[in-house]
């Protein structure tokens, strides 16, 4: 099990498009991924749950990753959040 704390840096927050991209990215992996914000716990592989989370810019999120590919998931999450979601959105537009 890996616990990772990440901050939403994007000015728009973790809204619909990056939320959908996050779910799409995580769906490739077998590991279970939970997101904790304040007193909420959600399944990170659910778009609806991510939208309900309402993670604005500056939100502190704790990810708990558990499974056989948790190391890869952890690296992908860090890359996704450090790019402010822009790299994945740009790649989506190109395809």
C-alpha positions in Angstrom: 0.0 0.0 0.0 1.2 3.5 -0.9 0.0 6.7 0.5 0.6 9.9 -1.5 -0.3 13.4 -0.8 -0.9 15.7 -3.8 -2.1 19.3 -4.2 -4.4 20.4 -7.0 -2.4 23.1 -8.7 -4.6 23.7 -11.7 -6.6 27.0 -11.5 -9.7 25.2 -12.6 -9.3 22.5 -10.0 -10.0 18.8 -10.6 -13.0 19.4 -12.8 -14.8 17.2 -15.4 -12.2 16.9 -18.1 -9.1 16.2 -15.9 -11.4 14.0 -13.7 -12.4 11.9 -16.7 -8.7 11.7 -17.8 -7.7 10.6 -14.3 -10.3 7.9 -14.3 -9.2 6.8 -17.8 -5.6 6.7 -16.7 -6.3 4.7 -13.5 -8.6 2.3 -15.3 -5.5 0.8 -17.0 -4.3 -0.4 -13.7 -5.4 -3.2 -11.4 -4.7 -1.4 -8.1 -7.5 0.0 -6.0 -7.1 3.8 -5.7 -8.9 5.9 -3.0 -8.9 9.6 -2.7 -9.3 11.3 0.7 -10.3 15.0 1.1 -11.4 16.4 4.4 -13.8 13.9 5.7 -14.6 12.3 2.3 -13.3 9.0 0.8 -14.0 8.2 -2.8 -13.1 5.7 -5.5 -10.6 7.4 -7.8 -11.8 5.3 -10.7 -15.3 6.9 -10.7 -15.9 10.1 -12.6 -19.0 10.9 -10.5 -17.1 10.5 -7.3 -14.4 12.8 -8.4 -16.9 15.4 -9.4 -18.6 15.1 -6.0 -15.2 15.6 -4.3 -15.1 19.2 -5.6 -11.3 19.5 -5.5 -10.6 23.2 -6.2 -7.2 24.7 -6.8 -5.1 24.3 -3.6 -7.0 21.2 -2.4 -4.9 18.7 -0.5 -5.7 15.2 -1.6 -4.4 11.9 -0.1 -4.3 9.0 -2.4 -4.2 5.4 -1.1 -3.0 2.9 -3.7 -3.2 -0.8 -3.1 -2.4 -3.5 -5.5 0.2 -5.2 -7.7 1.0 -2.2 -9.9 0.8 0.4 -7.1 4.3 1.8 -7.9 3.3 2.6 -11.5 0.1 4.2 -10.4 1.9 6.3 -7.9 4.3 7.6 -10.5 1.5 8.3 -13.0 -0.5 10.2 -10.4 2.5 12.4 -9.5 3.2 13.1 -13.2 -0.5 14.0 -13.8 -0.7 16.4 -10.8 2.7 18.0 -11.4 1.7 18.8 -15.0 -1.4 20.6 -13.7 -3.4 18.2 -15.9 -2.3 20.2 -18.9 -0.1 17.5 -20.6 -2.9 14.9 -20.5 -5.5 17.4 -21.8 -3.1 18.5 -24.6 -2.5 14.8 -25.6 -6.3 14.2 -25.6 -6.8 17.1 -28.0 -4.2 15.7 -30.4 -5.9 12.3 -30.8 
